Amino acid sequence: MEMFRSNTVWYIICQPPTACGYSTGQLRFRGVSQMPVAEGKSVQQTVELLTRKLEVLGAEKQGTFCVDCETYHTAASTLGSQGQAGKLMYVMHNSEYPLSCFALFENGPCLTADTNFDVLMVKLKGFFQSAKASKIETRGTRYQYCDFLVKVGTVTMGPSARGISVERQGLPG
């Protein structure tokens, strides 16, 4: 799993698909494309423009989705020597997997756990601390167009919109 940000789009890409709870029998491919904000438009106006284009093409609404991610860093007491860089861990929730929680360690493994993992993180506050103002969230609408699932969402950090996420997935034939 990889997470990175450009100035307009947040990307969350799972490789291999099984690392994030997807078995290869469920999909053919999955990808996220860069979607810049339309010139002279806000993030929300651009999302509405994209969803209208999908609907004009004949895409059918399949519901909504939400993915959130909170960043944790290793606590200062666990670093040992001075000047040692702390490690990051990203804890993610996905509305398509409501009973699961995903944790991605910086340069390390991806952990799939049940939703009680959040309770465990509270108990591990001596080892991992939540980074201030680090929670990002993407919410949007799922569409099916032919044999593709397309998700268009607004990425927010706190109260402000930060970008657009567009995810496409080939459905099994």
GINORZI-V9782 format. One record per backbone hydrogen bond with DSSP energy under -1.0 kcal/mol. CO is the residue of the C=O (numbers start at 1). NH is the residue of the N-H. If there is no record, write none. Layout:
CO/NH
CO/NH
//
This chain:
2/13
4/11
8/164
9/6
11/4
13/2
16/19
17/20
17/22
18/21
23/26
29/170
31/168
38/41
42/46
43/47
44/48
45/49
46/50
47/51
48/52
49/53
50/54
51/55
52/56
53/57
54/59
60/144
63/142
65/140
66/95
67/138
68/93
69/136
70/91
71/131
72/89
73/129
75/78
76/79
79/81
81/84
87/74
88/106
89/72
90/104
91/70
92/102
93/68
94/97
97/100
101/113
102/92
103/111
104/90
105/108
109/105
111/103
113/101
114/117
115/118
116/120
117/121
118/122
119/123
120/124
122/125
124/127
124/128
127/75
129/73
131/134
136/69
137/156
138/67
139/154
140/65
141/152
142/62
143/150
144/60
145/148
147/171
148/145
149/169
150/143
151/167
152/141
153/165
154/139
155/162
155/163
156/137
157/160
160/157
163/155
165/153
166/33
167/151
168/31
169/149
170/28
//
